[in-house]
């Protein structure tokens, strides 16, 4: 990676930091430490280590230490400690509900971090990122979201181990979550029951779904049009209030001292607002991303709900792209509805490896018996051609969705660049409508 590419990568990491995508930064550092071929003296490796040492969850540790940077002086370390002090003071003022001092100390943190970066020739082209007005807004909201969860963790009212099922509506999220429930992974105490459209039950918390729908309504939105939301939606005061109330409702809906499974297709997009508190130091977290052929999902969803094929197809694309991106820095499994229905044993085996535990044979049999392949009604071979004939204007969207489906079910090391390319194609299609 040449110098220009490193600077561009550093600027992306700076945005990740400001937006609370701290687990991504932490994972990047871990991968650097584990890689024998990595240049640990590069600008990129030094910068990501610097940012990782300034993650709020790290700053609040009693044994905090500044990042070990290559070819840096004691003066650099002193500046880094100075930055950390401002950030710690900001967090303390937030805890004391001194909002004015919180904003002031956070402002000083950004200024001091910018000065630190400007003092080093390798970082000088990154420093301006922390001086943008929106940078302070993003970082302030990220820390507020984090601290809401952190304070709950101190009170032992925050999840200890949570598995999140992500997937588009009608993609098998209910079947997968029900499978986990029968495996012994706790579900909600106020679960939505079975309906004509979902004979296996929804396995979602009634209170959490109500909370999310109420928040969407307050934003003049609906779950069917979530794909239209911009990436910065979580910076509002209303979003912060919703996230805080979500953790409160979750505490009531689940036994958070147990390993439990959280499922709601809305989370494919809405969980983005929670990423600042989804860090290893707060909870043990993994994701299960389930995929189903887009044309099958769209037809099934349009039949079950009052939603247009255009919205349904875009919702599939937006939900899958964002779910893949959000879950990337965490432990995760990607599976398909076909695999779930036809090869449940292999799926169950992968869960055991993921959670480092084994299951009794009787428990496995009980879990597998929950699934009913007979409910897998819609087959792609029977519906694709009629769908395209009826909706010719959606052909390009459908082909893109099918490419996403094909790429994601065979995850590769370059999935991040593939996802970025596919997202760009989607934006172009939407712009040309």
CORSUL-V705754 format. One record per helix or strand of 2 or more residues. SS is the DSSP state (a for helix, b for strand). FROM is the first residue (numbers start at 1). TO is the last residue. If there is no record, write none. Layout:
# CORSUL-V705754
SS & FROM & TO
SS & FROM & TO
This chain:
# CORSUL-V705754
a & 3 & 18
a & 22 & 34
a & 43 & 53
a & 56 & 59
a & 74 & 95
a & 99 & 118
a & 127 & 131
a & 133 & 154
b & 161 & 166
a & 173 & 183
a & 206 & 218
a & 223 & 228
a & 233 & 235
a & 237 & 253
b & 259 & 263
a & 267 & 277
b & 284 & 291
a & 294 & 304
a & 309 & 327
b & 331 & 336
a & 337 & 342
a & 344 & 355
a & 361 & 370
a & 373 & 375
a & 380 & 390
a & 392 & 408
a & 415 & 431
